[in-house]
């Protein structure tokens, strides 16, 4: 393939259309079929028929947030607390009767099954985050109630739905799930701003997003003047909590299923492409994938961190559904619309 794809930096506006119109060769199809057959396939287990638990989960009453709603949902996926009733109260005597308590009580102690994060000296964080240069750094946020539940029960939840995961795959899914889903819930609940302060000049958001899970859970709380049209009474906050908790679970599973069923199988393909990058182009900055449909961006970033790859990968080549070769720029990590190295304007679609 190195002969078929000269160094992109020497391309002209005449050679790019040739690249993009190359036929889907039989060797490429063979590579696609081989890589697909060698990639792991994971299917979600059905756990709806498992027996329910008689144990009770305690959390606070009043206004609810995403962290305890998600935390309760996660606990209910484990055999020990499968479909357990949730008791919402701030009365210590009531909470003492619960088998496990989250987000209330002023205690974090795994042995006694108490998982609150509001203590003055509390400083619990998830495992350090891997940086671009291969080093690690402390997380930006402390663990909320859902973060504590995920720390202790997250792997068990993942394993319930995907029992065929190997230990390495389970650990990878566990880390990815926190990075792409749980960390934001923790940060929002504990008051971490998405843009760090103290910047000169200061940076402010140009728009605000209220479509995230934490915002949607907040809107489930009964409004101050809301009246149920059927009962002519204020809505039942416990019923609304159940709606919010299931909403959290639906979002959790949406992200988890993508990670396990799409990202993990794609990882081995992307990893092979990264390992073979010098066969694709002498610069080592171009990789070739057998298909453009597989998720590759997060895998490229993670593999670069893991293997301390320099120079960074700039372009990805792949075939589309019509068998035509395409090229895509790799974006700057953490940026949605900025490429590491953009193509000349006359080449862009």
Secondary structure as GFF3:
##gff-version 3
##sequence-region A 1 349
A	DSSP	three_ten_helix	8	10	.	.	.	ID=ss1
A	DSSP	alpha_helix	13	20	.	.	.	ID=ss2
A	DSSP	alpha_helix	26	38	.	.	.	ID=ss3
A	DSSP	beta_strand	56	59	.	.	.	ID=ss4
A	DSSP	alpha_helix	66	76	.	.	.	ID=ss5
A	DSSP	beta_strand	85	88	.	.	.	ID=ss6
A	DSSP	alpha_helix	92	95	.	.	.	ID=ss7
A	DSSP	beta_strand	100	102	.	.	.	ID=ss8
A	DSSP	beta_strand	108	109	.	.	.	ID=ss9
A	DSSP	beta_strand	114	115	.	.	.	ID=ss10
A	DSSP	beta_strand	129	130	.	.	.	ID=ss11
A	DSSP	beta_strand	136	137	.	.	.	ID=ss12
A	DSSP	alpha_helix	145	161	.	.	.	ID=ss13
A	DSSP	alpha_helix	167	177	.	.	.	ID=ss14
A	DSSP	pi_helix	178	182	.	.	.	ID=ss15
A	DSSP	alpha_helix	183	190	.	.	.	ID=ss16
A	DSSP	alpha_helix	213	218	.	.	.	ID=ss17
A	DSSP	alpha_helix	237	258	.	.	.	ID=ss18
A	DSSP	pi_helix	259	263	.	.	.	ID=ss19
A	DSSP	alpha_helix	264	275	.	.	.	ID=ss20
A	DSSP	alpha_helix	277	280	.	.	.	ID=ss21
A	DSSP	beta_strand	286	288	.	.	.	ID=ss22
A	DSSP	alpha_helix	297	307	.	.	.	ID=ss23
A	DSSP	beta_strand	315	319	.	.	.	ID=ss24
A	DSSP	beta_strand	325	329	.	.	.	ID=ss25
A	DSSP	three_ten_helix	345	347	.	.	.	ID=ss26
###
